[in-house]
Amino acid sequence: MQFPQLAAFTGGDGLIRVIGHRGARGVMPENTMEGFAFTLNCGVRLLEFDVVMSRDGVPVITHNHSLTGSIVRDGAGNWLQGAEPRVSDLDWAYLAEMDVGGLDGRSEYGQRFPDQAFLYGARIPRLSDLCALIAQPGYQDVHLMLEIKSDPETLQDASARAAVVAAVVADVRALGLTQRTLMHSFDWALLAECARQAPEMPTSFLTQMPQNAADIGEDHATPAIPGLTEADASPPDLVAQAGGALWCPYYLDVTAAQVARAHALGLRVAVWTVNEMADIDRMIALGVDGIVTDYPGRVQRRLLALDHVWTEQAAMAV
């Protein structure tokens, strides 16, 4: 099957795709409509974000499976205290009251992003909210890298996976965005279900080798990748064998030989999450198709300095 949306994620000589991670997490509250709007206004046309299911079956855009105290305030503006409630145990009406417009600077997670703006009244969005935004005429060139978070409590439950995928696919189809969306996950069984239910949307396979520690203050992906840790494993070959169209490795794991192998297999390669200038330069040198970053402006400026471009719009302007 031909996937027209893959063109937006395909690089080339002098062309790197910039993908805003959770919007632009380094400078704006993550996974918020305010953050997405900022990223789009900067000329970035590819958005990576996370979807988790509420108790009443609403796909919501948030990274962790629980409401994290360093990110979430209640309706009165107080940081959440005590045990962090699971999103899957909460209805959308409750989630809609939470304020996610800033980080608690006293927390380890908050200290990772000291330049992030602090807003009041930013809410957890539904997937349908973001889809409605980019369905508008001014955003017809925007594409989505939609990560479905794999719930570790239901990882092996095929019916639960099917229900999650069905709800996500319904929101994307309702706004006519299937040809602008990649289905993206660490859970390869979940991606197989995506391919079964929505064959018109290509799959993007996330990987991270176990020797790299989880980032502070956020959920770490539960291993759900068959064969990846075997001594002679080739991640690009595994992705291709699983039917993937895009390989999205952790930036510390990827090599030039792997990028070349992925391209030989017909895969696109987008690396995550690349924030420091030296790492951005290394990824550019490797010839990746796209860079997922918390700081889209850093990548844009580096590409401009190298006479590269990052979007079709920028290509026409140069």
Protein Blocks (a to p, Z undefined) as FASTA:
>chain_A
ZZfklmmmpgcehiacdddeehiamlpcehifklmmmmmmnopabdcddddddfkopacd
dfbfbdcfklpccfkopacehjdddfklpcfklmmmpcckbccfkbmklmmmmmbccdeh
iacddfklmmmmmmpmklmmbccdddddddfklmmmmklmmmmmmmmmmmmmmnopmmmc
ccddfblklmmmmmmmmmmbccddddddfklccdehiacdddfbehklpmklcfklmmmm
nopabdcddfklpcfklmmmmmmnopacdddddfbfklmmmmmmnopabdcdfblmlmmm
mmmmnopafbfklmmmZZ
